[in-house]
Amino acid sequence: MAPDRTGPVNYVLDLLQGAGIALACGIHPLLPVLLVGGLASANLGVDFEGTSFAFLENGWFLLIVAAALVVSVLFRARLETPPGQAAWGGLAIGFGAAEAAASLDDRFSTWWPGLLIGAACAALAFAVTSAILARTRSRLDPQAAAALPLYAGGASLIVAGLSVLLPPLAVVAGGLIGWLRAAGRRREGQKYAGLRILR
């Protein structure tokens, strides 16, 4: 565990970095883990070596995550069922918490707030992403709907990469996800209000 050797500003930056990566995990649980793990193994923006979360950059762990990614592609239809969504969401929250805590543990000994913030960010992003994908999928033909996971995966990589390079951008990503959540709630409220009028 690395000792505290930087000030509060850097602590906030590392926390923002972790929160951004956790948001990316909420969008897609596996791709950001692979990207950040690769960057950490090369010491590009993050470095988990010598921390309690060093496994996140180890080759054996990244190989397991890559295998899980292949399985998720092969059994994509099952991930859209309630049990599949529950498992997918659990992965998102778990990895989001671990990545956020690891980002802090890189330079600080007090890393536990990363677990809480990472889990919360991942849970929020997962809920918003799942709702958007479900609404969009219902409006598309099967062929077009099959491409939606690719868009989600691409978005998760962009958010994770930018969060590592420029941690303050996590605030922008979080604000956008929060806005999408609020917009979705307003849309649902309008739909239910319309149904009540029809009755």
N, C-alpha and C positions, 0 to 999 in steps of 0.2 A: 504494500500500500504506500503510495507516494505521500510524502509530507506536504503540508500546506506551505507553498513557497511563492505564492502570488497573492495579489490583493483582491478586494471584493469585486472590482470591475471584471477581472478575469474569471472570477467565480460565476458572475452573472453571465458572461459570454459562454463559458463552458456549459452552464445550465441551459442557455438558449440553444446551444448546439445540440445538446441531448434532447431537448424538447422538440426541436425540428426533426431530428432523426426518428423520434417516437411518433410524431405525426405521420411521417412517411411510412412507418411500420403499420399504422392504422389504415393507411390507404392500401398497402400490400405488405403482408407480414414478412415475406421472405426476401424479396429483391433488395430492399435497403440493407438488410443484414449482410448480404453477400457483398454489396458495394462498400459499405463502411468497414466490413472485415478486411476486404482487400486493401482499402486505403490505410487502415490501421497497421496491417502487416508491412506496408511500405513506408510507414510513418509520414503519411501525407495528410496533415490536418488533424489526425487523431493517432493515438498510440496507446494500446491497452496492455502492452507488455509490462509485467511487474505489478499489475493491479489484480484485484479480486475477480476481474472479468476478462482476464487474458485469453480465456478460451474463445472469446468472440472473434479473435483474429487467427486462431489456430487452424491449420489446414484440415485436420480431421473434422472439426466442427463445421467449417464452411462446406466440406464435402457432404456432410449429412444434410445441411440446409439445401444444397444444390439437388440432392436426391429427393428431398421433400418437395422442391419446386417442380421437378419432373413428375412426381406422383400427383401433385395438385393440378397439373395441366392435363394429365391422362384421365383424371377423375373429376374434372371441373364441374360436371353436372351434379355430382354428389355434394360439392361444396355449396351449392345453391339451396340445399335442403336445410331445414332448421338445425338438425344435428351438425351438419357440415358448417353452417354459419357459426354455430356456437364454438366449434373447434377452431375455426379460422380466426374468430374474434379472440379466443384464448391465446392463440399464438401471437396475435398482434399486440395484445396487452403485455404478455410476458416478455416478448422481445423489445417492445417499446420501453418498458421499465428497465430492462437490463442495459440497453444501449444508452439511455439517459444517465443511469448511475455510472456506467463505465466512462462516459464522457467527463464526469466530475472526478472520478477516481484516478483519471490520468494525471491530474496535478494536485488534487486535494484529498485529504483523509476523510472529510465529511461528505460522503457521497450519497447517503441514504435519502436526502430529499429528491434525488434523481429518480429513485424508484417510484415515489408517489407522483411526481409531476409527469414522468414518462408514462406511467400506467394511465393517468388521466388523459393525457394528450392522445395516446394511442386509442383509448376507448372512444373519445370524442370523434376522432378522424374515422374510426371504423364504423361508428353509427351513421355518420353523415355519408360516407362513401357507400355503404350498403344500401341506404335509402335511395340515393341517387341512381345507383346501378339497377336497383329493382324497378324504379319508375321508368328509367330509360329502356330497360330490357322489355318491359311490357308493351312499349310502343314500336319496337323494331321487329323485323322479320328475323328468324333464327340465324341466318347467315350474318346479318349485321350485328346481332346481339352477341355472337361468338367473339367479336373483336373487342368488346368492352373491357375484358380483363387486360388486354394489351394496353389500352389507354390508361387504365388504373396503374398498371405496372410502370409505365413510362412516367406518369405523374409522380409516383413514389420515388423513383430514381432521381428525378429532378429536385424534389423537395429535400431528399437526403443529401444529395451532392452539394446543393447550395447551402444547406445548413452547416455542413462541414467547412465549406470554404468561407462563408459569410454568415456566422451565427445569428446576427440581428435579423436576417431574413426570416427566421423562424417566427418572428412576430407577425410578419406579413402573411405567412402561410397559415398561422393560427387564426388570424383575423378573417381570412378568406373562408376557412372552414367554419368558423363561428357564424359568419354571414350566411353561408349556404344552409347551415342548420336552422337559423332563424327564418330564412326564406321558405324552407321546406315546411316548417311549422305553420307559417302564415298560409301557405298553399293548402295544407291539410285543413286548417280552420275554415278557409273559404269553401272547400269542398263539402265539409260537414254542414256548414251553414246553408249551402245550396240544397243539400239533401233534406234538411229540416223544412225548407220552404216548399219543396216538392211534396212533402208529406202533408 
